[in-house]
């Protein structure tokens, strides 16, 4: 059955938001330590997601749409 799959569509929220994202979004000098923690975790999550996609991206068409919680959703309409 998996041989019949031609396209994967990921409809947003592919990476979970960090529990301290709210603190970072407030934007204060005091949050610099939290910024590093949150953005390092976000980077690790996207690295794992990229590695997962890399397992089949050469043999399967993949469409990824940003979701409400995705980091990129703030930059796309």
N, C-alpha and C positions, 0 to 999 in steps of 0.2 A: 504494500500500500504506500509506503514512503517513497517509492520510485515514481509514483504518480504526482507527487507534490511538485509544483512548478514555481510557486511564489509564496513568500512569507511576508505577511503584513503585520507589523508591530504597531499597535494603535496607542502609542503614548505610555508615559509613566514606566519606562523601561528600567529606570534606576530609582531606588527609594531615596527619599529626602532624609538627610541627617537630622537626628532629633534636636540638634542645637542650631539648626538653620535659622530659626526665628531670632536668636540672639545675634547672629551674623548680619541678618537683614536690617537690623536696627542701625548698623553703621556707626560705631563708636570706637575711639582709640582704645578703650578698655577691652574691646573684643578682639584685639590682634591675636592673642593666643588661641581664642576660639576659632578665629578665621582659619588659622593654620590647620587646626584639627579637622574642621568641617571640609575645607577644600582638599586636604590630603585624602580624607575618606571618600569624597566625591570623585577624586582622580582615581583612586583604587577601584571604586565601583565601575567607573567607565572603562578602565583597563580590563577588568574581568568581563564586562559586557562585550567589549571589542574582541577579546580572546574567544568568547563563546561564539560570536558571529563568525570569526575567522575559521571555525571548523567547517563551515559549509557555504561560505559566501561565494566561493568560486564555482559552485555547482547549482546554486539556487538564487533566483532573483529575490532581493529583500527590499522592502519599503519600510522606512521608519518614520513615523509621524510623532512630533513632540506632543506630550501631554501636559496637563495642568501642573504636575509636580516635577517635570523634567527641567533641568537647568536651562536648556535652550528655549523653552516655551516663552520666556519673557522677551525674546528677541524676534520671534516669528509671529506673524498675524494668526 
